[in-house]
Amino acid sequence: MKVYADNAATTAVSPAVLQAMLPFFTEQYGNPSSVHGVGQEAAKALDAARAQLAALLHAEPKEIYFTSGGTEADNWAVRIALENGARKNKRHIVSTAFEHHAVLHALKKAEKDGAEVTLLDVHADGLVRLEEVAAAIRDDTALVTIMYANNEIGTLQPIPEIGRLCREKGVLFHTDAVQAMGHVPIDVAAQNIDMLSLTAHKFHGPKGVGALYCRAKIPIPIFIEGGAQERGKRGGTENVPGIVGMTAALAEACRNMDEDDRRVAGLRDKLIEAVAAIPHSRLNGDRERRLPGIANFVFEGIEGEGLLLLLDMAGICASSGSACTSGSLDPSHVLLAIGLPHEVAHGSLRLSLGAFNTEEEIDYIIKTLPPIVERLRSMSPVWERIRKGA
Ligand SMILES: *Cc1c(COP(=O)(O)O)cnc(C)c1O
């Protein structure tokens, strides 16, 4: 059996989304900037997609900027805040220690350019505390950027509350909503979100296309010099098939949200219950305040990489949720941020489910995982000591 349980890394394109995209590769391949009919057809599709995406976020079409994905949108949001802040001599940024690297590394760069960054601790439950955000905001704070849902452990942050706080204090608020989009109702107006990042390939759309929502009235510096695309802020011919696909995918995800969330959360809970029976294991992050699809575990006495390898051999695609694949042996910065010791954080496993997963697949994971954990522990030099210590 083959089981794809790595939907937080990327998802399969939904069949309906693929169908919606296909004409834009063949018949309607025009450049939206062209004055002729073929180009104007593409321009119409682009306008319609922008309007539909805006409506799904409760935004205005002119507040949507198409990008190459989540990383670009995150980088752009940080740049917007820095340039607006600099005009008012505000160079302080508040964020958290468990953001995606797209945000964390953009903030590192900002520090090199003279910004001061406060990274809030995340508590053992994987949640940021509103009072701590409030306490961190200063007179010279240019931006608060906090992710909607964490991509490794799935915990949902109190975004509407943080949005209200930032609006009251007059501070720009950005959220990386890449993991939450399509799974949680998001309303940028009601939730007081100034900027938001999303990417299509995390909700059954194509890779390489995303968007930045930026509230009207926030001055936006030019991000990519070139043509007049994206209101002159990001030059380059638009990825029309990708944008059409992204919008179709988000519409589909939002239409099915209640039903999919309920079903996927049921599968996730079944998984969490089964893993709880494995000794010296634990679920990372708050049990309730989490995305329907993500569950992250640690198993003491084993290495996550070995676990992934054996799961893969058994046909199960999972992730350690960490940056181990990038060649570094450091455990996940997210697990360290929630206070796990190094040696425990090494034994992590992220299973991320999506709308295409079936009950049968979950049963297969539940049957396959415990013996693999047992086998790895039997070869582990530290397991005996951990077991006896209990
Ligand atoms: C996947 C992801 C990103 C990056 O999006 P890309 O489209 O792959 O650049 C950013 N933030 C979070 C939380 C993610 O999960």
The ligand as a Tripos MOL2 file, in Angstrom:
@<TRIPOS>MOLECULE
LIG
   15    15     1     0     0
SMALL
NO_CHARGES

@<TRIPOS>ATOM
      1 C1          5.2390   25.7440    2.5610 C.3       1 LIG1
      2 C2          5.3090   26.9300    3.4220 C.ar      1 LIG1
      3 C3          5.8820   28.1320    2.9780 C.ar      1 LIG1
      4 C4          6.5710   28.2460    1.6460 C.3       1 LIG1
      5 O1          5.6970   28.2670    0.5610 O.3       1 LIG1
      6 P1          6.2930   28.0220   -0.9040 P.3       1 LIG1
      7 O2          5.1330   28.2350   -1.8050 O.co2     1 LIG1
      8 O3          6.7750   26.6050   -0.9150 O.co2     1 LIG1
      9 O4          7.3660   29.0120   -1.1250 O.co2     1 LIG1
     10 C5          5.8500   29.2260    3.8210 C.ar      1 LIG1
     11 N1          5.2870   29.1510    5.0270 N.ar      1 LIG1
     12 C6          4.7260   28.0160    5.4980 C.ar      1 LIG1
     13 C7          4.1020   28.0030    6.8440 C.3       1 LIG1
     14 C8          4.7300   26.8640    4.7210 C.ar      1 LIG1
     15 O5          4.1940   25.7420    5.1960 O.3       1 LIG1
@<TRIPOS>BOND
     1     1     2 1
     2     2     3 ar
     3     2    14 ar
     4     3     4 1
     5     3    10 ar
     6     4     5 1
     7     5     6 1
     8     6     7 2
     9     6     8 1
    10     6     9 1
    11    10    11 ar
    12    11    12 ar
    13    12    13 1
    14    12    14 ar
    15    14    15 1
@<TRIPOS>SUBSTRUCTURE
     1 LIG1         1 GROUP 0 **** ****
